[in-house]
Amino acid sequence: MDHVSLAAKSGEVLCVVGESGCGKSVTAMALMGLLPPDSSLISSGNLRIGGETFDLTRDVVPRAMRGNRIAMIFQEPMTSLNPAFRVGDQICEAIIQQGGATRAQARARAETMLRRVGIANPAQRLLEYPHQLSGGMRQRVMIAMALANDPQVLIADEPTTALDVTIQAQILDLIRDLRDDIGMSTIMITHDLGVVAEIGDRIAVMYGGQVVEQGPVREVFDNPQHPYTIGLMSAMPGLERPGARLAIVPGTVPTIANMPEGCRFRTRCVFATAACARRPALSEIAAQHQVACHFVPLEENIEVAR
């Protein structure tokens, strides 16, 4: 990550998008204080929640706030839940560790949370193991666990991956309803721009560990200005031309050891010129709409640049 700055207001959903390897999940893990210390280093960075600032370079601070200030739903519930322990024990552990509740209080809270996320017969489900639940139910358990201590910020890392479209819609509706009820800030990491359109208030497009475009979802969708954002949106399937070949963004995301100088997207950008050897600043082109490209607005400057 390189000078990444994200903000989500209370009750707002910020969607972070980009290809695999762009830094979305690493950013989330850094916010949670979960990056392995032997293979990562945060040289500077802060997390501000409700007017209180936490230093991300000190692991002890994120550990203390994990669960009750900021919580995370991970990509794969089957690998995130421990297969050797019952669902109820895992939720209770999260409540006891952060909330200081007794075992009986934690169990009552766990049952309430399962009911809240739409799981029928929650008392019975608490006694079951993860493999006894469907994929959608496991994801609901993960949401219940993340929200058990009423966090102010929820990070959802690809929460609908590997779920069928019906369950996906149910999970998105659930997250939206809980956001409205609790008023928490939500950071949604996803590859799916359809999910962004469905649930997002604001969007941040990441590439090469940097934010290259961000702003209100409708503004960015109606007027994408970074060539990478345009490429992602062009690659979406549509109903206008059934069977038509999808557009592609040529090349692949460079590794951290092989990042180009200046604009990190320039090796894949059809508009790149010698000017792109300089790093573009993230500048505001409209209300809350920021883009890191030397040639914005593209419709006015790209012909001149070429």
Buried (B, 14 or more C-beta within 10 A) or exposed (E): BEEBEBEBEEBBBBBBBBBEBBBBBBBBBBBBBBBEEEEEEBEEBEBEBEEEEBBBEEBEBBEEBBBBBBBBBBBBBBEBBEEEEBBBBBBBBBBBBBBEBEEEBBBBBBBEBBBBBBBEEBEEBBEBBBEEBEBBBBBBBBBBBBBBBEBBBBBBBBBBBEBEEEBBBBBBEBBBEBBEEBEBBBBBBBBBBBBBBBBBBBBBBBBBBBBBBBBBBEBBBEBBBBBBBBBBBEEEEEEEEEEEEEEEBEEEBBEEEEBBEBBBBBBBBEBBEEEBEEBBEBEEBBEEBBBBBBBBEBEEBBEEEE
